């Protein structure tokens, strides 16, 4: 048994990596662990499910700041090739799922994110080219980050007073809500 730990919200995911099913969960403020979903046969023939920790798929984030390292949000692309993290309220990281402790891209965010809200304020497009970060409560904007080009676009609403739980319509890059 492994307890899920704060402060990450919505940092758990069901994944298919190759033919193997996984459950990824934030277990400490700076750690994401992955568990293989294994079926064990029973006498009735139906089988039971068991979670087996995959020690080769553990992400331990270490901050290069002089403060505690924090994973605020995480998400995966549709093919589960990469994990995307918002860390220390100020940076976006892209890491390969096959080598979780290697950073292939790090983007300093134009504005610190507000974490701790009970909604998923971070979402990656299906192909992993873009992500959306909502401003949160009392913030009428969200950021769309073009990961490949390492650029950020602030979208401000003249109608909304809060922006929460962004998403890409059908996972595609054309529309963000």
Steps between C-alpha positions, in 0.01 A plus 500: 500500500620845408332817619440787262657816630434874477522760356436381143142497384377285216842343461381146451450332164408167345745421219573248228873474442544249223273208589533562876240690704635738766372722775712810565454693824679777687612342829706791636510868410798427272443136400282319247490121510360261243334170575443220249144367500530124518221241480529199728277201425251387762323169556186643339701587189412870508833626634587781737703810435816585684725806489872427480742788541736543205817637662641582154213742443534730799542873449681686775504874435785700648476878485795710394371769734580519868150402603308178517434336167131485408313338212188714464337323206574219257349364182592255223470512123253261339765241407657511849838585350553809718397638836450875539551662840438840651764530771574752775206714377726647231618250237368246251704185438473228236651160580496166315296232676776248428751717688302704750793671667626657175370846409479548122339843517463759778307824451494778758139615529421869447293500817500278809207260513257483789483140615300342776163561339276199484478497121731388227654824377749338263439301185715374212376454145482141376814533287692678777579810292299739717386536857247729667538651846200681642547804721270371774252676725466876450719482189333548162774350286680184404830427333552277200859379477644387166746244634688436175567872442526582872259793472207606718174673410280668760129485415290747701121486525283810510215294645642241741615590850666161565669251271507143624556152355614574142471236230576448135181409312534132399865527608580684176699823469232702321284604796561552870223560752 
